[in-house]
Amino acid sequence: MDLFNHLALGFGVALTPINLLYALVGSLVGTLIGVLPGIGPVATIAMLLPTTYALQPVSALIMLAGIYYGAQYGGSTTSILLNMPGETSSAVTCLDGHQMALKGQAGAALATAALGSFFAGCVATVFVATVAIPLSELALKFGPAEYCSLMILGLIGAVVLAHGSLLKAIAMIVLGLLLGIVGTDVNSGTARFAFGVPELIDGLGIVSVAMGLFGFAEIVTNLESTEKREIIKGKVGGLWITREQFKKAWPASLRGTGVGSILGLLPGGGAMLASFASYALEKKVSKHPGEFGKGAIQGVAGPESANNAGAQTSFIPLLTLGIPENAVMALMVGAMTIHNIQPGPQVMTSNPGLFWGLVTSMWIGNLMLVVLNLPLIGMWIKLLKVPYRVLYPAILLFCAIGVYSINNTSFDVLQTAVFGFLGVLFVKLECEPAPLLLGFVLGPMMEENLRRAMLLSRGDPMTFLTRPLSAAMLGAAALLLVLIVLPNLRKKREEVFEEGES
Amino acid sequence: MSLIRHPKDFYSGLIFIGFGIAAIVIGSNYALGTAARMGPGYFPRILGILLIVLGAALSLRALRLQGSPVPAWKWWPTLIVLGSVILFGIIVNSVGLVFSTIILIVLSSAASHEFRYKEALISGVLLAALAVAVFVIGLKLQLPIWPGSS
């Protein structure tokens, strides 16, 4: 069977000492920032992107991927012990995880989260490996018109499933597309929106945009609030779960893995959506929904499995179609471009070692996490005692060094600060920054494919509707928009998110 | 009852309109081309129009919908955080990583309402050592450590 050959090739790459090291570094850094509230995987990956220039492309991607799924492990620790999400994707874990901790079952909750995540990680790795080949074969049949429509479908899907106002999110995408095309136009050589600034001729940097909008804006917003954190007093309890707890937890974990794997595939999906949806599902299928919010172990097992599965399967659209579906994947596009790899279906054929190495490294990373994480929990708890007033200047420092080192210019730092300011403004106005980042990455690709499609059709825009695949995708995008405007579904969507927030 | 019932949407709408107008005005310098052979100005023009339409829809809708006010902006954290980072970017090449790190840490710590001068200074010195070890020695980034060593 082909699958085994591919996985064998992947393990061959991922098990080299250097790649094992980077998987370990990525997973640990991911757990670290997952544990720490106030810095998420987007800002961290942006921060570390510049340091991967010197690495082999596969090592760089292995490390950055590790940060994303590592953060899913770490996030649960903070949710359970602090009743404060270390990551947004662990927000629902607070509800029951912290209640368990208050009952002296923190250890059981932590163990459930870790084991559930590991199980989900294993399943998701196999899932990625099986779905990737057929999807990329499909994508190879795409022409420019299909690509254009696919991007539109992806972007619309991303905002439909995201949180908040639809109109604002679409406007944020368009703004992102616009920012994405700043710089030299490849076809004519015209420098667009560069204002005569030499640094802008190469376009805005994705690191600056992401770090400003996500990293700096988050720090500023945190500093404005004067909320105090309190860590759980009392004992964590043994890191072991009873037979009875296990019986309750495993079906939830199984369902969570399923929900997460599917939702991770969808545009706009990924870890956060998966965990919210899984919690809602667990509550629905439970015979005693009243237990939820009072320390039901299913409320930890389900979402924690789901977010890890979702984090991993969200790599599928990126690796097979070249379309990032959330902000983290947008940064992965940036990382691949740095190493001159054009994300898309051709990666698997032209660079199979990279593709399968990355996929298998996820499984290895998960194994490392479950082995290392439980014993390291004591250390993470100590880390949580470091006050934010000491922590955030350090985060700022790493951001500043990271962004400065891209080109060794102060201009990049300035540019990041401008996006930081914009980011704070967007937080005040409740405009989600993730769609903007997606648009930013897709801007040049979309323009290029639009141009080619229109050139092939001699300027007839009907080409998007007469080609069946393209028409189907545009139809799906239109359907999504109609569905979400219908009041009924809109209410459902809000309910799913409110579950997590209440 | 004020005219603007949903201030967050209203002002976001204005911002989008602003970007849209800027895209069209600045973009008018670039050749438009035809639908079949798009020039560098074609795509930005489409995006600009879209932004204006979406922004206008948001702002107009805000006159009808009800929404909470825009939260107050405490300028101090924004100013200090972004300012200290910009300063770091400007001085790091001339005064070196060690001093610019200490300056960044102490200055940015002042954005917190729990600012403690001594603690920030100690943290700055420790982080400077860490930064040199990780970035200059470990990752071999081209950053001067001391003033004038570049």
Interface residues (C-beta under 8 A of the other chain):
Chain A: T51 A54 S165 L167 K168 I170 A171 V174 L175 L177 L178 I181 D185 N187 S188 T190 R192 F193 F216 I219 V220 L223 E224 T226 P387 Y388 R389 V390 Y392 P393 A394 L396 L397 C399 A400 I401 V403 Y404 S405 N408 S410 D412 V413 L414 T416 A417 G420 F421 V424 L425 K428 L429 E430 C431 E447 L450 R451 M454 L455 S457 R458 G459 D460 P461
Chain B: K8 D9 Y11 S12 G13 I15 F16 F19 A23 I26 G27 Y30 A31 T34 A35 A36 R37 M38 G39 P40 Y42 F43 P44 L47 G48 L50 L51 L54 G55 A57 L58 R61 V70 P71 W73 K74 P77 T78 V81 L82 S84 V85 I86 F88 G89 I90 V92 N93 L97 T101 L104 I105 S108 S109 A111 S112 H113 E114 F115 R116 E119 A120 S123 G124 L127 A131 F135 L139 K140 L141 Q142 L143
